[in-house]
């Protein structure tokens, strides 16, 4: 008898979507869960990309030391600290676009704004790659080092400001301070 009941239940099972249709608010909850998961994956990917760029710095510093001694180490350390702070901010920021039980729906234009900031983070990965390329070339030629470091330093400040703006947009849309 227990086996027959089990077979009947299993054979009549529906999809999670059918369950969701019967529970008020469940669909919106699942959509928010999907957004949070996508946000987490995007940020994890972006963090890995920035870390790969930052891992280039010790090799560049070695080349700088070979050509100029310790002259540029304070400057490169400053870039490294600011970039690591930026990476850590991305890694530790609260996930998702709205709280678990938030009644606020972020859709359409608002969601496009958030995606624009996410896309900007991906563009910053490319900009950091170009910046490290320029610094690497400057170290090899022993020319333009100051300018290359200054450009990377400015980029770290801009990227941090962009991430802060993203946070401000989310707060203005959701009213949630944690993101």
N, C-alpha and C positions, 0 to 999 in steps of 0.2 A: 504494500500500500504506500509506504513512504517513497519507494522508488517510482511508482506511478505518479505520485504528486510531484516529485522532483522533475520527472520527464515532462509533465504537463507544463510546469512553470517555465522550464528551460525552453521548451518548444514554442511557447507563447511570448517569449521575451520580445520586447520592443527595443527601440534605440534610445539612447540618452536624450535625443531630441524629443521623442514622444513623452518621456518623463518630464522634460523641461516645459513642454506645452501645458502640462497640467498644474505646474507650480507657479503661482504668481511671482513675477520678478526674476524667475530663474534664468530666462533668456538674457536679460540685461546683465545679470551676474556673470554668466558664462562669457559674454562678450567682453566684459571688463577683465575677466581672468585671461582671456586670449590677448588682450592689449597689454596687460601686465607681463605676461610671458614673452611677448614679442619685444617689449621694452627691455626686459632683462637680457634676452639674447642679443639684442642690438648693442646694449651697453657692454656686455661681456666681450663681444667681438671688437668693439671700438677700443676697449681697454687693452686687449691683446695687441691690436695694431699699434697703438701708441707705445706700449712697452717694447715692441720690436724696434721701433724707431729710437727710443731712449737707449736701448741696448747697444746701439751703434756708437754712442758717445765715448765709452772708454777707449775704443780703438782710435777714435779721432783725437782724444786727449793724449794718447801715447804718441801719435804722430806730431802733435803740437809740442809735446815735451822734447821730442827728439830734435825739433827744429828751433824751438824758442825757449826751452827750459820751462820753468814754472810760471812764466809771464802771464799766461792765459787761464791758468787753472782756477783762479777765483771767479773769473767770468763764466767759465763752463760749469763750475759748481753751482752758480746762481741759476743758470738755465736748467740744469738738472733738477735742482730743488723745486723750481716753479713748475716744471713739466711733471715731476712726480706728484706734486700737490694737485695739479689738474687731473692726472690719472686717478689719484685717490678719491677726488671729489666725484668723478664719474662712477667709480667702483662702489662707493659707499652711499650714493644718493638713493633715496627711497625709490622703490620700483613702481612702475605703472603710472597711469594717468588719472586715477581716481581711487578713493578709498574703497574698501570692501563693501560697505553698505551705503556708499554715497548715492544720493538721489540725483546728483548732477550728471547729466549726460553730455559728454564731450563728443561732438560730431561735426561734420561738415567743415566749415571754415576754421573753427577752433582746432580741430584735429589736424588740418592742413598746416596750421601755424606750428604745431608741435612737431610734425614730420619735417618741416623746413629746418627746425633747429637740429633734429636728429641727422638730417642730411648734411648740415653744416659741420657736425662733428666728424663725419666721414671725409668731408673736404679738408678739414684740419689735418687729418692723417696724411693726406697727400702733400699739404703745405709743409708739414714737419719733415716729410721725406725729402722734399726739395731743399728745405733749410739745412738739413744734415748733409745732403749732397754738396751744397755750396760750402759748408764749413769744411767738409772733407777735402774738397778741391782747394780751398784757401790754405788749409794746413799743408797740403802737398806742395803747393807753389810758394808758400810762405808770404802770400799777398792777399789782402782783403780779409784778413782774419777778424779784425775788429768789427767790420761791417757785417760779416756773416754771423758772428756771435750776437751782435746787436739786433739783427733781424730775427734770430731765433728767440732772443729774450722778449722782443716786442710781440712775437707770435704767441709765446706762452701767456703773456698778459692778455692779449686779445681773446685767446681760446678760453681762458678763465672767465673773462667778462661775458663771452657768448654763453657759456654754461650757466652763469648767474642769470642772464636774461631769460634763458629757457625756464629756469626755476621760477622766475617772476611771472612768466606767462602762465605756467601751470597754476601757481597760487592765485592769479587773477581769475582764472577760469573755474577753478574748483573751490577756492577758499581754503585749501588745505595747506598748512604751513610745512608739513613734513617732507614734501617732495622737493 
